[in-house]
């Protein structure tokens, strides 16, 4: 409050009070609200980025694990016995032999832990050339692990192997694709978003 004294001509002292008007308060509240919305947006983007980075790291680890399993079963992968391409959608493998889950003399039940230590079945060990049992177990294990982590993200893995006609060496690529849930930076990026926008692909080159 500021007091304003009158002139010395005898006129009585005038008192004038000043403060915030309702309009000023409302403008201040609008500015604060915009700032808080911006902070909330930044927090949502941070959470989305963290989730995306975590998913990509886990996919990279799973694909690297499958590559290591292919190296361990060179009798199958390096000799060109694997069908190409192999597509793994969820837990389903496109090749009927590798996807089989029936108890037969040459292809035991995979879902009961065949090839696992202390499973009660004969361990796979190093499979003979052309024997798909160990490769099937590795692919089923990989598919179950990846789908368990990204089940709602529709993971799809494609394994493509080719043989060099000169050196007769086999090279394979493992390509994993899944859907991500992310936050758009602004309305313009949101309007331009399609289903393929958040469908990252991780590719690994392997020489079994």
N, C-alpha and C positions, 0 to 999 in steps of 0.2 A: 504494500500500500504506500502511496506517495502523497504527501500533503502539499497542497499548493496554496500559498498564502496570497491574500489579495494585495492590492496596491496600497500605498501609504495615504491615499486620499480619504481614508475613513471607511471605505466599503468593507463590509464584514468578510471575515476569512472564509474562503470556499474550500471545501473538501471534495476531492475527486478520487474515487476508488477504481483501480484497474485490475483485471484478472483474465483468466482463460475463458473464451467463449465456447459454446457448445460445438460450433463448427470446427474450431481449432482442436478440440478434444477428439472429434470424429476423424479428422484428417490424420491425427497422430495414431489413432487406433488402426486406420487403414494401412498406414506405412508399416507399423509393427506387424500387422497380420501378413503383409506381403513378405516381409523378412522371415517370419516363422515358416511360411509355406516354402520359401526357398531352402531353408535349413532342412525341412522334412524331405524335400526332393533330393537334396544332396545325400541325406542318410539312406534313402531308398536306392539311389544309384550305387552307393558304397556297398550295401548289402547284396545287390544284384551282381556287382563286379566280383565280390568275394565268392559268391556262389558259383559264378562262371569259371573263375580261376580254379576253384576246388574241383569242379567236375572235370575240367580239362586235364588237371594233374592226375586225377584218378584214372581217367581213360588212358593217358600215356603210360601209367604204371601197368595197367591190365594188358595193353597191347605189347609192351615190352616183355611181360611175363609169357604171353603166348609165343612171342618170337624165341624166347629162351627154350620153351617146350619144343618148338620146331627144330631147334639146334640139337636138342637131346634125342629126338627121333629122326635122325638123318636118314636112316634106312628107308623111311617112308617118304619124307618130304624132298630130300636131295636127289632121289632116284626117279623123280617124275611120276610117282604113283598117285599123287593127289589130284582129284578132279579140279578143273579150273573153269570159271571161278566158283568159289564156295561163298555162299551168302548166309550169314547168321542173323536172323531177325528175332529179337528177344532171345528165347532159348531154343528156337527151331533152326536146324541146319538144313540147307537146301539139298544136299546130297543124301539120298536115301540110305546108303550104307553107313555113312558117318552119323546120321541122325537116328539109326536103328536103336531100339531100346527093348529088344526081345531076347529072351534067354535061349541061346542056341549053343551048340557045341563049340563053334568057332567065334561066337560073339556074345559073351555073357552080358548080364544086365548091368548097365552102367550106373543106374540110379541107386543101386544098393552098395556102392562104394568100391566097385571093381577097380583095380590098380591102386587102391589106397592101402596104406599099411594097416595090418591087423583087421582087414575087412572080412576075412574068412574065405576069400577067393584067391586063386593063384595070381600073384602080382604080374603085371604086364611085362616089367623088365624092358629090355631093349628088343623091340619087336623085329621080327624077320622082315626082309625086304618085301614090300607089298602088303604087309599085315596092317590093316587100318585100326586095330583095336586101341592101341596107345594114342594114336592121333585123334580118334573119336573121343576118347576120355579127356584129352587135353582141350579139345574144342568145346565139349560139354561143360567142363570146369570153367573155362573162360566165359562162355555164354552165361552160365548161372551167376558168376561173380559180377559181370558187367551189367546184366539185367537187374541184379539185386541192388546195385548202386544207382542205376539210371532207368529203373522200370517204367516210371511215368514219362520218360523222355524219349521213348521209342528208339533204343539204340539199334543200329544196323551195321554189321561188319562184313566187309567183302575181302576175301583172300584170293588174289590172282597170282598164279605161278606160270612162268614161261621158261622154256629151255633154249639156251643159246645153241644154235645149230653147229657152230664151229667148235666151241669148247665143251659142249654138252653139259654145261653147268646150269643149275636151276636157280632162278631168282624169283622171289615172291614179294608182293606188296600187301600190307595189311592196312585197310582203310576203314576207319570207324567214324560213323556219323550219328548224331543225336540231336534232339531239339532242346533248346535252352529257353528259360523263362527270364527275360531281362526287362529293364525299365527304359523307356525312350527318354532321350535327353530333353526334347521339347516336342511341341505339337507337330512341327514339320517332320521331324524324324519319325514320330508315331504314325503320321499319315502315309509315309513311304514304307512302312514296315510290312513285310510279307512273311509267309511261313518259312521261306528259305533264308530270311534275314538272320534268324537265330538258329541255324542248323550248321554248326561248325563241323569240320572234318579234320581228323587226325590221321596222317599217313606215315607208315614206317616201312622202310625197305629192308628186306631180309634175304640173306643167302644161306639157306640151311646147310 
